[in-house]
Amino acid sequence: MDDINERSAYPHPEEFKVMRPEYVEEEGEDVSTATITIAPFKVMGNSVTRPGARRAALYKAEEVYRSYHPSYVIQSPFPDEFDDQTGTKWKRLPRHQHDSGDYEFTDDDGSDYTDIETMLLWDIRVKND
């Protein structure tokens, strides 16, 4: 961390990783919400699973931190290219193509595009061989 980041009132995203989230699952909804609080700051993430919701909240912490520190580079929670647990192939798009989405995915139905937030909502996970 450089001096400018250390003087920030907003906690560094790494600090959110050690905090235990609070989870809320709305009845009748297939989405979990994770809330991570470092008083007075709070981030929330949504996903179809609790671990996915936590990952979404941690990604949100990076986005908020970047709003305080524009030079901060947000790391994708996904590799540039990977296969997920269902066999779908994912490939990160170059920055100049991000108006289509962050990633292109190819499955039995063809190809499409989506953003990282949606991938976190869907709880996309890298296939472990």
HELIX and SHEET records of a PDB file:
HELIX    1   1 ASP A    3  GLU A    6  1                                   4    
HELIX    2   2 PRO A   13  LYS A   17  1                                   5    
HELIX    3   3 ARG A   50  TYR A   68  1                                  19    
HELIX    4   4 ARG A   95  GLN A   97  5                                   3    
HELIX    5   5 ILE A  116  TRP A  122  1                                   7    
SHEET    1   A 3 GLU A  22  GLU A  25  0                                        
SHEET    2   A 3 SER A  32  ILE A  38 -1                                        
SHEET    3   A 3 PHE A  41  SER A  47 -1                                        
SHEET    1   B 4 GLU A  81  ASP A  83  0                                        
SHEET    2   B 4 LYS A  89  ARG A  92 -1                                        
SHEET    3   B 4 TYR A 103  ASP A 107 -1                                        
SHEET    4   B 4 GLY A 110  THR A 114 -1                                        
END                                                                             
